């Protein structure tokens, strides 16, 4: 039961407050200096991790890990911003599905690329698909930055759902092996 309470705390708390040197004013931000974030995270973990400081509570170290992982990864950061700033929980499957249905062509595009990936026979071909997907991810992250800067929550939510699909495809690309069936999680 404690674990559920902790997860709920994680999801509703403003994780930007965890790193006050990197994210001055604890205000949410799409653009995060990842080097600075990592440096501050490591410094805080040096103080809070139970292996380095016997007088600390291990839950603080766990909270730091969660906050760092969330803010470091674009998909998780976008989901967190939408939840804390717009009250949109894209981890709720019904909410995410409703948003995804606004762009029925998207799912078909993702499924087409996924099928293409499954039918590839060489690592060179996979690298080509990977490079195309990396470009899509960069483009989405840039568009998300614009949507967040205007606080266009509806557009940000649509782009985040799309980011989730392409991030899932990115994981499938990394797990690719000739003849291996790939799972597409969305």
C-alpha angles and dihedrals in degrees: 000000000000090000092058091050090050092051091050089050090050094051098049101038121095100248092190088076089065093074108042096166094054097035102039114206091016088258117152115256135180094205108066125177097234094194092054091044091053092047093050091044092053091048092051092046090052087059099038108034112107091225091061100033119033091192095064131093112246090221090070090056090049091050090052090051092050094047093047095048091047096049094040096057117067095217095050092043091052092048090049093049092049092048097047099035104032103021091239113141106198089179086071101092093213092055094046092046093051090052093045091053089062088073109038091169091064096066091048091051091050092047091049092053091044091053090047089053092051091053096050118111105188137056090230090061090048090051089055092052089045093053091049090050092048088054090050090050093050091049092049092049090052092048090047089054090055093047092049093047089056091040088234092161095177093055091042090054092050091048091047092053088050090048089053091056094048092043088054089051089050089057090049090052091053090051094047118133126166110275094002116134111237125215118220110207119193 
